[in-house]
Amino acid sequence: MRIILFGPPGSGKGTQGNLLEKKYGFPKISMGDLLRSEVQDGTPLGKEAEAKMNRGELVSDDIVVKMIKNRIFKPECQKGYIMDGFPRDISQAQRLEEIDPASEEMAIEIYLSDQAALNRLGARRVCPDCDAIYNLINKPPKKDETCDVCEEKLMLRDDDKPGVIKDRLKIYHEQTEVLIEYYSRKKVYFRIDGEETVESVFQHISSLLDKELARSQEAEVTK
């Protein structure tokens, strides 16, 4: 089973991916983490990607797809895996299907309105010393914008500033609308309300996934 998670900045798809990995044992493949790992390990693909980044170039889809191919064919991914941050467009979606055509898939959008994303990310604060993350709305520090751990003054990240968030949302919508249409045509698209609690969102996703896994197992038995 290939589970594709997508949602706007602040939707919590990374958190949900971690929860799903823990419950079902499907490895979460985050493109950011995968790229950093390849670079840190000094693999041939990592060196190629690092050279491009050092030149100020984007890492090409060819490199990214090769990294994903190497990852999803490892033994721990045989029963399923979770994609976080890929695909971002139809071309990437098709290439993912080409390298692993046998896997059934679910594309799950964690929906969040633009205003909710602005509110959620605008309230996020990070400790510059220990990297602890807080939210002034639902996970505030004990003292006013001061880290509970090291008592450093918390900061607002540059990419959490309103103007930057709006730009990120614009790019997300431009990329995602076509993906929603694409996966809807394939009848594998599901939408979850991301404005609910983390626990509630996880329950909804788990319910969907349990049904799809049960259906898939029944189909295997009847073959």
Beta strands, then each sheet from edge to edge (+ up, - down):
strand 1: 2-6
strand 2: 28-30
strand 3: 81-84
strand 4: 105-111
strand 5: 124-126
strand 6: 133-135
strand 7: 189-193
sheet 1: 2+ 3+ 1+ 4+ 7+
sheet 2: 5+ 6-
end
